[in-house]
């Protein structure tokens, strides 16, 4: 056999042997198993607000935006039962929806038209008892006449804007509360306190057993856009333990709101100079008549009251922020004390 032939045969044998070993080694290797990768979601960061941070959630720019919208031509003066009134209700409800605060539209008919209160509530997980603290404002105004409309910036877009901002703050404070807080927006106030009267005669809270006697305090925000120091809040803050001016309905639910306001006056020196009149004139009155202690926050009348000149640029927005924060502090102190 030729040397070259022998060399080629030997080379082929070596290749065949080596290839067999490689094939056997590969087949005998452990198989690689591809496992699914578990991607764990990042934990949601829960922001813990202290109370001063909660107060700071009441912001001047938010209040300005709320007042501007509510007093715009789009809402056409928010006259009871009108399209503008319904549009204002929808605007308020959209804000509550954004905060995930539950509410009920409590409808009623007056003077042949149907309108609604908006009754929202914030209930903590560890509720202390079934008492209710109410903070309210009316969102209706005078509507329009011909081509002119009544903006109602102070009366009462100011109070509604403050209450919407307080809702923002309370949505971050819910589980530190001891009691249910009801944020109430009334219609038909301008027609004679009809919305708030309807609620006090037909309460829907507490949910399990609605009862006006379980409402331990009512804070009313009406016309708070002209902060000044002419009147005294003591004229419109009730302490049913000392109030001898009427029959007392529920001694056991008496809340010393005067004491709370006095305590806060060191922080809010203007607090004892916010005007109102007891017991009537605004939506606190039906509660007062049912024996519920009230605080009425109100900065007094002015030349633009019930006129087409009640427009947003005239309001004291820094004052509005201060009053809204005072109202929130009164609410939280009431929640602590009962």
Secondary structure, 3 states (H helix, E strand, C coil): CCHHHHHHHHHHHHHHHHHHHHHHHHHCCCCCCCCCCCCCCCCCCCCCCCHHHHHCCCCHHHHHHHHHHHCCHHHHHHECCCHHHHHHHHHHHHHHHHCCCCEEEEEEEECCEEEEEEEEEECCCCCCCCCEEEEEEECCECCEECCEECCCHHHHHHHHHHHHHHHHHHCCCHHHCCCEEEEEEECCCCCCCHHHHHHHHCCCCCCCCCCHHHEEEEEEECCCCCCCCCCCHHHHECECCCCCCCCCCCHHHCCEHHHHHHHHCCCCHHHHHCCCCCCCCCCCHHHHHCCCCEEEECCCCCCCCCCCCCCHHHCCHHHHHHHHHHHHHHHHHHHHHC
